[in-house]
């Protein structure tokens, strides 16, 4: 009987999407809130645009650096734990073997079945270390180029996101009119971005779009209100 091949579809670009989400969400909200706050205080389009671009430059560098350091920290943590596991299977192999048994017993394997697996891992120390890293510590070997890719992805996403709320101020001379247009454009961008984010992360699209729009809108409203109150 002919059967249809089973093809599993899994989303495997989680790290990239996470970096885009981090950069884009901050890029849309922070310059948006800054422009709204300055509009409430000074109403000078040129100053708002200058401050906005300065913030985008500083923000993208800071966010990119943060992503780089975070990825480097994850890699350093992994290799530190890997060295420790390599040492432990040499110094205390029986304790490490018992940890393997404990792991497999949580999946319902019998003692005899566990013994077979443990003996097999004893013959392959490299695979034994890899097993312990993944199933005992829950760590996956990092991509060597992950750090700079993360930094670049976050920084570019931040710049793209930051240019959206500032675009209205580039084409309109009246700051308050520009703010109104910026609100509409940015909230729409937040909704679209939130929906796309939800599509990739498995969250309901509408809920993700609403959450992202509300958070961005509240940030801008708070900045605008504070600036008007101070001014």
C-alpha positions as CSV (number, residue, x, y, z in Angstrom):
1,X,0.0,0.0,0.0
2,X,1.5,3.4,-1.0
3,X,2.1,5.7,1.8
4,X,2.8,9.4,2.0
5,X,6.3,10.2,3.3
6,X,6.3,11.7,6.7
7,X,8.1,15.1,6.5
8,X,8.5,17.0,9.7
9,X,8.7,20.7,9.5
10,X,10.5,22.4,12.4
11,X,11.6,26.0,12.6
12,X,15.4,25.9,13.1
13,X,16.3,29.6,13.1
14,X,15.3,30.4,16.6
15,X,18.5,32.3,17.5
16,X,18.2,34.6,14.5
17,X,14.5,35.3,15.1
18,X,15.3,36.0,18.8
19,X,17.9,38.5,17.7
20,X,15.6,40.2,15.2
21,X,12.9,40.4,17.9
22,X,15.2,42.0,20.4
23,X,16.6,44.5,17.9
24,X,13.4,45.4,16.1
25,X,11.2,45.7,19.2
26,X,13.6,48.1,20.9
27,X,14.2,49.9,17.6
28,X,10.6,50.5,17.1
29,X,9.7,51.6,20.7
30,X,12.7,53.6,21.9
31,X,13.2,56.1,19.1
32,X,9.4,56.3,18.8
33,X,9.1,57.2,22.5
34,X,12.0,59.6,22.2
35,X,10.5,61.4,19.2
36,X,7.1,61.6,21.0
37,X,8.7,63.0,24.1
38,X,10.7,65.6,22.3
39,X,7.6,66.6,20.3
40,X,5.8,67.3,23.5
41,X,8.7,69.4,24.8
42,X,10.3,71.3,22.0
43,X,8.3,70.8,18.7
44,X,11.4,71.4,16.5
45,X,11.5,68.8,13.8
46,X,15.2,69.2,13.0
47,X,16.2,68.7,16.6
48,X,13.9,65.7,16.9
49,X,15.4,64.1,13.8
50,X,19.0,64.8,15.0
51,X,18.3,63.3,18.4
52,X,16.5,60.4,16.9
53,X,19.4,59.5,14.6
54,X,21.9,59.9,17.5
55,X,19.8,57.6,19.6
56,X,19.5,55.0,16.8
57,X,23.3,55.1,16.3
58,X,24.0,54.7,20.0
59,X,21.2,52.2,20.6
60,X,22.2,49.9,17.7
61,X,25.8,49.9,18.9
62,X,24.8,49.2,22.5
63,X,22.3,46.5,21.6
64,X,24.7,44.9,19.1
65,X,27.5,44.9,21.7
66,X,25.1,43.4,24.3
67,X,24.2,40.6,21.8
68,X,27.9,39.9,21.1
69,X,28.8,39.7,24.8
70,X,25.8,37.5,25.6
71,X,26.7,35.0,22.8
72,X,30.3,35.1,23.9
73,X,29.2,34.4,27.4
74,X,27.1,31.4,26.3
75,X,30.1,30.0,24.4
76,X,32.5,30.4,27.3
77,X,30.0,28.8,29.7
78,X,29.6,25.8,27.3
79,X,33.3,25.2,26.9
80,X,33.9,25.6,30.7
81,X,31.3,23.0,31.4
82,X,32.6,20.8,28.7
83,X,36.1,20.8,30.2
84,X,34.6,20.0,33.6
85,X,32.6,17.0,32.2
86,X,35.8,15.7,30.4
87,X,37.6,15.8,33.7
88,X,34.8,14.2,35.7
89,X,34.5,11.1,33.4
90,X,38.2,10.5,34.0
91,X,38.3,11.2,37.7
92,X,34.8,9.9,38.9
93,X,33.6,7.7,36.0
94,X,31.3,5.7,38.3
95,X,29.4,8.8,39.5
96,X,29.1,10.0,35.9
97,X,27.8,6.6,34.9
98,X,25.2,6.7,37.6
99,X,24.1,10.1,36.3
100,X,23.6,8.5,32.9
101,X,21.5,5.7,34.5
102,X,19.4,8.3,36.3
103,X,18.7,10.2,33.1
104,X,17.6,7.1,31.2
105,X,15.5,5.8,34.1
106,X,13.4,9.0,33.9
107,X,12.5,7.8,30.4
108,X,11.4,4.5,31.8
109,X,14.4,2.3,30.8
110,X,15.2,-0.7,33.0
111,X,18.5,-1.1,34.8
112,X,19.6,-3.7,32.3
113,X,18.8,-1.4,29.4
114,X,20.6,1.5,31.1
115,X,23.7,-0.7,31.7
116,X,24.0,-1.4,28.0
117,X,23.9,2.3,27.1
118,X,26.4,3.2,29.9
119,X,28.9,0.6,28.8
120,X,28.6,1.8,25.2
121,X,29.3,5.4,26.3
122,X,32.3,4.3,28.3
123,X,33.9,3.1,25.1
124,X,33.3,6.5,23.5
125,X,34.4,9.3,25.9
126,X,33.8,12.1,23.4
127,X,30.2,11.0,22.9
128,X,29.8,10.5,26.6
129,X,30.8,14.1,27.2
130,X,28.4,15.3,24.5
131,X,25.6,13.3,26.0
132,X,26.2,14.8,29.4
133,X,26.3,18.3,28.0
134,X,23.0,17.9,26.3
135,X,21.0,15.7,28.6
136,X,22.4,16.5,32.0
137,X,23.1,20.2,31.6
138,X,20.8,21.0,28.7
139,X,23.5,22.8,26.7
140,X,24.0,22.7,22.9
141,X,27.4,23.4,21.3
142,X,27.4,27.0,20.2
143,X,28.1,28.1,16.7
144,X,31.7,29.7,16.6
145,X,30.4,32.6,14.5
146,X,27.3,33.1,16.7
147,X,28.6,36.1,18.6
148,X,29.3,38.4,15.6
149,X,26.2,37.2,13.8
150,X,24.1,38.0,16.8
151,X,25.6,41.5,17.2
152,X,25.1,42.3,13.5
153,X,21.5,41.0,13.4
154,X,20.4,42.9,16.5
155,X,22.1,46.2,15.3
156,X,20.6,46.0,11.8
157,X,17.2,45.2,13.2
158,X,17.4,48.1,15.6
159,X,18.4,50.5,12.9
160,X,15.5,49.4,10.6
161,X,13.0,49.6,13.5
162,X,14.3,53.0,14.5
163,X,14.0,54.5,11.1
164,X,10.2,53.8,10.9
165,X,9.0,56.2,13.6
166,X,11.5,58.9,12.4
167,X,10.4,58.7,8.8
168,X,7.5,61.0,9.3
169,X,9.7,63.7,10.8
170,X,12.0,63.5,7.7
171,X,9.2,64.5,5.3
172,X,6.9,66.7,7.5
173,X,8.0,70.1,8.8
174,X,5.4,70.4,11.5
175,X,6.4,68.2,14.5
176,X,2.9,67.6,15.8
177,X,1.6,66.5,12.4
178,X,4.7,64.3,12.0
179,X,3.9,62.8,15.4
180,X,0.4,61.9,14.4
181,X,1.7,60.2,11.2
182,X,4.5,58.6,13.2
183,X,2.0,57.1,15.7
184,X,-0.1,55.5,12.9
185,X,2.9,54.2,11.0
186,X,4.7,52.9,14.1
187,X,1.7,51.2,15.6
188,X,1.0,49.6,12.2
189,X,4.6,48.5,12.0
190,X,4.4,47.2,15.6
191,X,1.3,45.2,14.8
192,X,2.8,43.7,11.6
193,X,6.1,42.9,13.4
194,X,4.2,41.4,16.4
195,X,2.1,39.3,14.0
196,X,5.2,38.0,12.2
197,X,6.9,37.3,15.5
198,X,3.9,35.4,16.7
199,X,3.9,33.4,13.5
200,X,7.5,32.2,14.0
201,X,7.3,31.7,17.8
202,X,4.0,29.8,17.8
203,X,2.0,32.5,19.7
204,X,-1.4,33.4,18.2
205,X,-0.8,36.1,15.6
206,X,-3.5,38.5,16.7
207,X,-2.5,38.3,20.3
208,X,1.2,38.9,19.6
209,X,0.3,41.8,17.3
210,X,-1.9,43.4,20.0
211,X,0.7,42.9,22.7
212,X,3.5,44.4,20.7
213,X,1.4,47.4,19.6
214,X,0.1,48.1,23.2
215,X,3.6,48.0,24.7
216,X,5.0,50.3,22.1
217,X,2.1,52.7,22.3
218,X,2.3,52.9,26.1
219,X,6.0,53.6,26.0
220,X,5.5,56.5,23.5
221,X,2.5,57.8,25.4
222,X,4.4,57.8,28.7
223,X,7.4,59.6,27.2
224,X,5.1,62.2,25.6
225,X,3.2,62.8,28.8
226,X,6.3,63.1,30.9
227,X,7.9,65.6,28.4
228,X,4.8,67.7,28.3
229,X,4.6,67.7,32.1
230,X,8.2,68.7,32.5
231,X,8.0,71.4,29.8
